[in-house]
Amino acid sequence: MERLHGAPVMATDLRASACLVLAGLVAEGETLIDRIYHLDRGYEVIEEKLSVLGADIQRVRASRSVA
């Protein structure tokens, strides 16, 4: 594989969450990470800190429809 491509992914723990963020930053296209509460346990407002460094990152609310 020569390139990473953005995709919807699910965080399962703190370290995996951080890895998914880094992979998403270098991937082509958009990466959406679900269950980011794992990330919040160890990295306070990481999206703000990475944005200051030039990362194209933002926190969005998941839209869940109730049937």
C-alpha positions as CSV (number, residue, x, y, z in Angstrom):
1,M,0.0,0.0,0.0
2,E,1.5,3.3,-1.1
3,R,-1.0,5.6,0.5
4,L,-3.5,5.8,3.3
5,H,-7.1,6.6,2.5
6,G,-9.5,8.2,4.9
7,A,-12.3,6.1,6.3
8,P,-14.7,5.8,9.2
9,V,-12.9,4.1,12.1
10,M,-13.6,3.2,15.7
11,A,-11.3,4.0,18.6
12,T,-11.0,1.1,21.1
13,D,-8.5,2.5,23.7
14,L,-6.3,5.5,24.4
15,R,-3.3,4.5,22.3
16,A,-5.3,3.2,19.4
17,S,-7.2,6.5,19.4
18,A,-4.0,8.5,19.1
19,C,-2.7,6.3,16.3
20,L,-6.0,6.7,14.4
21,V,-5.7,10.5,14.7
22,L,-2.2,10.4,13.4
23,A,-3.1,8.1,10.5
24,G,-6.1,10.2,9.7
25,L,-3.9,13.3,9.5
26,V,-1.7,11.8,6.8
27,A,-4.4,9.9,4.9
28,E,-5.9,11.2,1.7
29,G,-9.6,12.2,2.2
30,E,-11.6,12.4,5.4
31,T,-11.3,10.1,8.4
32,L,-14.1,10.0,11.0
33,I,-13.1,8.5,14.4
34,D,-16.0,7.1,16.5
35,R,-15.8,6.7,20.3
36,I,-13.2,9.4,20.8
37,Y,-14.0,9.5,24.5
38,H,-11.0,7.2,24.9
39,L,-8.9,10.0,23.5
40,D,-10.3,12.5,25.9
41,R,-9.0,10.4,28.9
42,G,-5.4,11.1,28.0
43,Y,-5.2,14.0,25.6
44,E,-7.2,17.1,26.6
45,V,-8.5,19.1,23.6
46,I,-6.0,17.4,21.3
47,E,-7.8,18.8,18.2
48,E,-7.0,22.3,19.3
49,K,-3.3,21.5,20.0
50,L,-2.9,19.8,16.7
51,S,-4.7,22.6,14.9
52,V,-2.1,25.1,16.3
53,L,0.6,22.9,14.6
54,G,-1.2,23.2,11.3
55,A,-3.3,20.0,11.3
56,D,-6.6,20.0,9.5
57,I,-8.7,18.5,12.3
58,Q,-12.0,19.2,14.0
59,R,-14.3,17.6,16.4
60,V,-17.8,17.0,15.1
61,R,-20.9,15.5,16.8
62,A,-22.1,12.2,15.4
63,S,-25.6,12.4,14.0
64,R,-27.5,9.4,15.3
65,S,-31.0,8.8,14.2
66,V,-33.4,7.1,16.5
67,A,-35.9,4.7,14.8
